[in-house]
């Protein structure tokens, strides 16, 4: 099994878990945040839904300057729209991932903000740290938001108190 095939299996597993979490976001509480320093649900949920687009960029371009260009945040209106945006982005990142040679993982990748470097290293680390781990991190935050709003928390790496199947 190639390195890319292993990463595809991991991506598919994480995407399934993320999709289930987005399906359960309490849309009636867009301003909910568990702490003053926490993102409001209306910011966090769309961020999670749009993260695959960033992952695709890591896989298909040599660099990204987030201070240049435009980005439109996804409005929080329905779970179906969150899931649709996530599914569309996930399909694109999966296709990019499937087309990547094992050699491409060692190519350099850069992230900057208006020319100021934030990351400069192997594409593998950019993909894992800035994309996939980032997605998992924010999905876990959403799990806390679900729990605090009495919504069932999906199983992720084993059963949750609410879901004993589906992992």
PyMOL commands that set and color helices and strands:
alter all, ss='L'
color gray80, all
select helices_A, chain A and resi 3-23+41-60+79-98+102-106+123-148
alter helices_A, ss='H'
color red, helices_A
select strands_A, chain A and resi 63-65+108-113+116-122
alter strands_A, ss='S'
color yellow, strands_A
deselect
rebuild
show_as cartoon
